[in-house]
């Protein structure tokens, strides 16, 4: 298994080098091949992974990196990182395939594909890293490729919105600030424990760190992870970034990069400094539920003349990721299950939504809700049906993937960890329930606005799904249905690791 984990980094790197050794005309095909091979290799992990020992880090590679600082090139996976790793390789492979037929054409193919492969290295490395500084390196590696995708291949927002350069600059400034604070938090952890080794730190659950030190470390790393998640009110870079990004950039930004924030909260916050998380759980839950309602209201506000469908979906991510923060704040097994499941479900569903909106923009040249017109069913029945399916999955319809993460977060809020104020979490549960109602409202309004009604103009072209779109999008729709009908496909892998991550929460609550 260790060889596979290393190859998941080396194959995209080899593809990146091959792009500049082969003719430019082959660049998009090389990228698609590298992404496909990486995804197939990640599937090999499924039979090799020992599910009975999902709490243990498996396939470890531990090489001395900087001996003077006792830093190691340390890789491995457990039941928390495996689902997110598979999500990453799947979405990247689909994006490279889709880009080969859309964005990565002509002279732009080589640099565009190079940015996607560099992005994959950073994303995969983040979920494999078991040394805090190595984790930081991979976490930062994704910033430059995403900046390039937005600033050079994005589009300027309509109706006086941010230009692509402004959106890219805002993205990089926010995330760099968060990363600087996160690094300070890692240094606090090292100063108190003497190690950056994530295996040791998770096994000890903050042992040796005072409650005050854990609280300080959690605030520092929490801001960094909160910006990436995105957590209200640190979310303001996200709508501009999504509105300006090319389609595949939005898919990977929503599908994977936001999950790096929630993964950090689970892995570092809950697993390594649980007393710090316990101190600020009430505040984290509050920010989560405010994000749920705020994101939903911002989406409702986009359903107007001049409203942008891409911006609406970006704001919906603020609401959906609020449920992951609420789940983490409960510090319970079902709460962390909620956070992990919601992260995977959001990656599948919102990734598909951004693909669909990209398809609409290709057809109509705009993502303005009112400029798109009405009657998508009449123009493209299969396209309209897939859009409706994805919208109702996003609103949390039972039987689809979006349902379980939200339900588990509410159950976790009903019974938070010992030492947390039950009454406050019951209030959070009620507010989050209101957010679910608002989510259903704006998504159904989008369906009504775009899909239903009479055609507003004659249907002169072929608007329905094309073969390359079916190949790129149907895997996400199928997995959304599979995870909704059989949530154990994620939970059975994650539960042992979640139990280990949550570790000493009961003892922390009892000592408070």
Secondary structure, 3 states (H helix, E strand, C coil): CHHHHHHHHHHHHHHHHHHHHCCHHHHHHHHHHHHHHHHHHHHHHHHHCCHHHCCCCEEEEEEEEEHHHCEEEEEEECCCHHHHHHHHHHHHHHHHHHHHHCCCCHHHHHHHHHHHHHHHHHHHHHHHECEHHHHHHHHHHHHHHHHHHHHHHCCCCCCCCCCHHHHHHHHHHHHHHHHHHHHHHHHHHHHHHCCCEHHHHHHHCCCCCCHHHHHHHHHHHHHHHHHHHCCCCCCHHHHHHHHHCCHHHHHHHHHHHHHHHHHHHHHHHHHHCHHHHHHCHHHHHHHHHHHHHHHHHHHHHHCCCCCEHHHHHHHHHHHHHHHHHHHHHHCCHHHHHHHHHHHHHHHHHHHHHHHHHHHHHHHHCCCECCCCCCCHHHHCHHHHHHHHHHHHHHCCCCCCHHHHHHHHHHHHHHCCCCCCCHHHHHHHHHHHHHHHHHHHHHHHHHHHHHCCCCCCCCCCCCCCCCHHHHHHHHHHHHHHHHHHHCCHHHHHHHHHHHHHHHCCHHHHHHHC
